Amino acid sequence: MTDLAERNAGPALVDETMPDQGPAPPDQRPPVMPGATTPWPFRAKLLVAVLAIVALLGAAGTIIGFTTGDDDAATGTDADAEATIATLTAERLEAIDQLLEAEADVEAISAERDDLLAELGVASADVAAVTSERDGLIDELDEAATELDIVTAERDDALATIDEIGDRLTAQRQRATTAVTERDALAALFPMTFDASLDDVDLVGTYDMKYSEAYCEGFTTCGTVPSEDELVVTETADDYLRVEIDGIIDAGLFRVDGALDAVADSTTAVPACSGTPRTAHVMVTMFAHGLTVADDGTHRIDDLGASIAVQAPAVDGCPAGLALYGAQLTP
């Protein structure tokens, strides 16, 4: 029985101890949802498979030992058993190597998963930053749209005011045309010729001014006449005439159909807007006003008249404006 036991035992399986793999990586598996079945890890499955192979190898060795029939055939049977055990041992070692390779693969996959999770975290932060920037741009766009609506409404109001002023100016011109027509009709009833031209009249000097407001819209000064009460006509070295009304205009005079005209821009003719000076277009026309006719038909110009137009376009915070004044000029 002792010999049989020794033969049945055969050469011992090589005890291959798995090399130290260091501390196991932390378990980073995602949490299991309640009620869900948790699958076995790959290492556990592989370990169970290796243990099953080792158990089968032990059982095979025992069966081979007990199935040996007699002492005469023991030598051949033991040789076959040892060969079988050596093969199974090699297979076990191969399985262990595969287990170690599988563990290395698991660690590599875990590291790759960690890298992907880190990249996902960075990408999530980038998405959050882009989303925040997009929301900020949307808010700025909404504010710009609101400001555009306000500016558009102000522009529409200014255009409406300009149209209204234009309509009033057209009506004023129509009234002036009607008055001229009526005057001409009256003159035809009493044919008299008076030369009221200023072409040959010496106009150099200082004149007292008496204003009257004919029309005003869009200025804070509407309803009041300018405070300047003097108009000065001077002559240059080249025999050109200039007109100056302090704070309103300083420009050259041009003779047109017996009258004198001056046109210039001024930053003091109209009130400033929110502390910022406004540029206004000023036009002055001087003409004969008082005329005395002697018995012999000669005539004398006693005083002058003037019309003054001040127009300023709309600016931010102030609408367009137009003012028309008449003035009597006394030497």
C-alpha positions in Angstrom: 0.0 0.0 0.0 2.9 2.3 0.7 4.4 1.8 -2.7 1.0 2.3 -4.3 0.4 5.5 -2.4 3.8 6.8 -3.5 3.1 5.9 -7.1 -0.3 7.4 -6.9 1.1 10.6 -5.5 3.6 10.9 -8.3 5.9 14.0 -8.5 4.5 16.9 -6.6 3.0 19.7 -8.6 5.3 22.7 -8.7 4.2 25.3 -6.2 4.3 28.4 -8.2 3.7 31.4 -6.0 2.3 34.4 -7.8 4.7 37.3 -7.7 3.9 40.3 -5.6 1.8 42.7 -7.7 2.0 45.5 -5.2 -1.1 47.1 -3.6 -4.3 46.6 -5.5 -5.5 49.6 -7.4 -8.4 51.4 -5.7 -11.8 50.2 -6.7 -13.0 52.9 -9.2 -16.0 51.0 -10.5 -19.1 53.1 -10.9 -21.8 52.6 -8.1 -24.3 49.9 -8.7 -27.9 51.1 -9.1 -30.3 49.6 -6.5 -31.9 46.4 -7.7 -29.2 45.8 -10.4 -27.1 42.6 -10.5 -23.4 43.3 -10.0 -21.3 41.3 -12.5 -18.1 39.4 -11.3 -14.9 41.3 -11.9 -12.7 39.8 -14.7 -9.9 38.9 -12.2 -12.3 37.0 -10.0 -13.6 35.0 -13.0 -10.1 34.3 -14.2 -8.9 33.2 -10.7 -11.9 30.8 -10.3 -11.0 29.3 -13.7 -7.4 28.7 -12.7 -8.4 27.2 -9.4 -10.8 24.9 -11.2 -7.9 23.8 -13.5 -5.6 23.1 -10.5 -8.4 21.0 -8.9 -8.9 19.0 -12.0 -5.1 18.4 -12.2 -5.1 17.1 -8.6 -8.1 14.9 -9.3 -6.5 13.5 -12.5 -3.3 12.7 -10.6 -5.2 10.7 -7.9 -7.3 8.9 -10.5 -4.2 7.9 -12.4 -2.6 6.6 -9.3 -5.5 4.4 -8.3 -6.1 3.1 -11.7 -2.7 1.5 -11.9 -3.4 -2.3 -12.1 -0.2 -4.1 -10.8 3.4 -3.7 -9.9 4.7 -5.1 -13.2 3.0 -2.3 -15.2 3.8 0.4 -12.5 6.9 1.8 -14.2 5.2 2.6 -17.5 2.1 3.9 -15.9 4.1 6.2 -13.5 6.0 7.6 -16.5 2.7 8.4 -18.3 1.3 10.0 -15.2 4.4 12.1 -14.6 4.2 13.2 -18.3 0.6 14.1 -17.8 1.3 15.9 -14.6 4.1 17.8 -16.2 1.8 18.9 -19.0 -0.9 20.0 -16.6 1.7 21.8 -14.5 2.9 23.7 -17.6 -0.7 24.5 -18.5 -1.2 25.7 -14.9 1.8 28.0 -15.1 0.6 29.2 -18.5 -2.8 30.0 -17.0 -1.0 31.9 -14.1 1.0 33.9 -16.7 -2.3 34.6 -18.5 -3.8 35.7 -15.2 -0.9 38.1 -14.6 -1.2 39.4 -18.1 -4.9 39.9 -17.6 -4.2 41.8 -14.3 -1.7 44.0 -16.2 -4.4 44.6 -18.9 -6.9 45.4 -16.2 -4.5 48.0 -14.7 -3.8 49.5 -18.1 -7.5 49.7 -18.9 -8.2 51.2 -15.4 -5.4 53.8 -16.0 -6.9 54.6 -19.5 -10.4 54.9 -17.9 -9.0 57.3 -15.3 -7.4 59.4 -18.1 -10.7 59.4 -20.0 -12.5 60.5 -16.9 -10.0 63.3 -16.3 -10.4 64.4 -19.9 -14.2 64.2 -19.5 -13.9 66.5 -16.4 -11.8 69.0 -18.4 -14.2 68.9 -21.3 -17.1 69.4 -18.9 -15.4 72.5 -17.4 -14.8 73.8 -21.0 -18.4 73.3 -21.9 -19.5 75.1 -18.7 -17.2 78.0 -19.6 -18.4 78.2 -23.2 -22.0 78.0 -22.0 -21.4 80.9 -19.5 -19.8 82.9 -22.3 -22.7 82.2 -24.6 -25.2 83.3 -22.0 -23.2 86.5 -21.5 -23.2 87.2 -25.2 -26.9 86.6 -25.4 -27.5 89.1 -22.5 -25.3 91.7 -24.3 -27.2 91.0 -27.5 -30.5 91.6 -25.7 -29.2 94.8 -24.2 -28.0 96.0 -27.6 -31.4 95.1 -29.1 -33.2 97.1 -26.4 -30.9 100.1 -27.0 -31.5 99.8 -30.7 -35.2 100.0 -30.2 -34.8 103.1 -28.0 -32.6 104.8 -30.6 -34.9 103.8 -33.4 -37.9 105.3 -31.5 -35.9 108.5 -30.9 -35.0 108.7 -34.6 -38.6 108.2 -35.6 -39.6 111.0 -33.2 -36.9 113.3 -34.7 -38.0 112.5 -38.2 -41.6 113.2 -37.3 -40.5 116.6 -35.8 -38.5 117.4 -38.9 -41.5 116.6 -41.1 -43.7 118.8 -39.0 -41.3 121.7 -39.2 -41.0 121.2 -42.9 -44.7 121.3 -43.3 -44.9 124.5 -41.3 -42.1 126.1 -43.3 -43.9 125.1 -46.5 -47.1 126.7 -45.2 -45.1 129.9 -44.2 -43.6 130.1 -47.7 -47.0 129.7 -49.2 -48.3 132.5 -47.1 -45.4 134.7 -48.1 -46.0 133.8 -51.8 -49.7 134.7 -51.4 -48.7 138.1 -49.7 -46.3 138.9 -52.6 -49.1 138.0 -55.1 -51.5 140.3 -53.3 -48.9 143.1 -53.1 -48.2 142.8 -56.8 -51.9 142.9 -57.6 -52.3 146.0 -55.4 -49.3 147.7 -57.1 -50.8 147.0 -60.4 -53.8 149.2 -59.4 -51.5 152.0 -58.4 -48.6 151.9 -60.9 -45.6 153.5 -59.1 -41.9 152.6 -59.5 -39.6 152.7 -56.5 -36.0 151.6 -56.5 -35.5 149.9 -53.2 -32.1 148.4 -54.2 -29.2 148.6 -51.8 -26.7 148.3 -54.6 -25.6 151.9 -54.5 -26.3 152.6 -50.8 -23.5 153.1 -48.3 -24.3 150.6 -45.6 -21.2 150.7 -43.5 -22.0 151.4 -39.9 -23.7 150.2 -36.7 -27.4 149.6 -36.6 -29.8 149.2 -33.6 -31.9 146.1 -33.9 -35.5 145.5 -32.9 -36.4 141.8 -33.1 -39.7 140.0 -33.7 -40.1 136.3 -33.6 -41.9 134.9 -36.7 -41.5 131.2 -36.0 -39.7 129.0 -33.5 -39.7 125.2 -32.8 -37.2 122.8 -31.1 -35.2 125.4 -29.1 -35.4 126.1 -25.4 -35.2 129.8 -26.3 -38.5 129.7 -28.3 -40.8 132.5 -27.2 -37.9 135.0 -26.5 -35.9 137.1 -29.0 -32.1 137.3 -29.0 -30.6 139.8 -26.6 -28.1 141.1 -29.0 -29.3 144.6 -30.1 -26.6 145.7 -32.6 -25.7 144.8 -36.1 -22.4 146.0 -37.5 -21.5 146.3 -41.3 -17.9 146.7 -42.1 -15.9 147.0 -45.4 -12.7 145.0 -46.0 -9.6 146.2 -47.8 -10.9 144.5 -51.0 -14.2 146.5 -50.8 -16.2 143.5 -49.6 -18.9 144.0 -47.0 -19.1 141.9 -43.8 -21.9 141.7 -41.2 -21.5 140.8 -37.6 -24.2 140.1 -34.9 -22.4 139.3 -31.7 -22.9 135.6 -30.8 -25.0 134.9 -33.9 -23.0 135.4 -37.1 -19.8 136.9 -38.5 -19.7 136.5 -42.3 -19.3 138.2 -45.7 -22.3 139.9 -47.4 -23.2 139.1 -51.0 -25.4 141.3 -53.2 -28.4 139.5 -54.7 -31.2 141.3 -56.5 -30.7 144.6 -54.6 -30.5 142.9 -51.2 -27.5 141.6 -49.1 -27.2 138.0 -47.9 -24.9 136.2 -45.5 -24.7 132.5 -44.6 -22.5 130.9 -42.0 -22.3 128.2 -39.3 -22.3 129.2 -35.7 -21.8 127.3 -32.4 -23.2 130.1 -30.3 -26.4 131.0 -32.1 -28.5 128.3 -30.3 -28.2 126.9 -26.7 -25.9 124.0 -26.0 -27.2 120.5 -25.6 -26.3 118.8 -22.3 -23.3 121.1 -22.0 -22.1 120.4 -25.6 -22.2 123.3 -28.1 -24.5 122.8 -31.1 -23.6 123.8 -34.7 -26.4 125.9 -36.3 -26.8 127.2 -39.8 -27.5 131.0 -39.8 -28.7 133.0 -42.8 -29.2 136.8 -42.7 -30.9 138.8 -45.5 -30.8 142.7 -45.4 -33.1 144.8 -47.5 -34.6 148.3 -47.7 -37.3 148.9 -45.1 -38.2 152.6 -44.8 -38.4 154.6 -48.0 -39.1 158.3 -48.4 -40.1 159.7 -51.9 -39.6 163.4 -52.5 -41.9 165.6 -54.6 -39.4 165.5 -57.4 -39.5 161.7 -57.4 -36.2 161.1 -55.7 -36.3 158.7 -52.8 -34.3 158.1 -49.7 -33.8 154.9 -47.7 -34.5 155.7 -44.1 -33.8 152.3 -42.4 -33.2 148.7 -43.2 -35.0 145.4 -42.5 -33.5 142.0 -42.0 -34.7 138.4 -41.8 -32.7 135.9 -39.8 -33.1 132.1 -40.0 -31.4 129.8 -37.5 -31.6 126.0 -38.2 -29.9 123.2 -36.2 -30.2 119.4 -36.8 -31.1 117.0 -34.1 -28.3 115.7 -31.8 -28.3 113.1 -29.0 -30.7 114.5 -26.4 -32.0 117.5 -28.4 -34.4 117.6 -31.3 -34.0 119.5 -34.5 -34.8 123.2 -34.3 -35.7 126.1 -36.5 -36.2 129.8 -35.6 -37.2 132.7 -38.0 -36.8 136.3 -36.8 -37.6 139.7 -38.4 -35.5 142.8 -37.4 -35.7 146.5 -38.1 -32.3 148.1 -38.4 -31.9 151.8 -37.5 -28.6 153.6 -38.2 
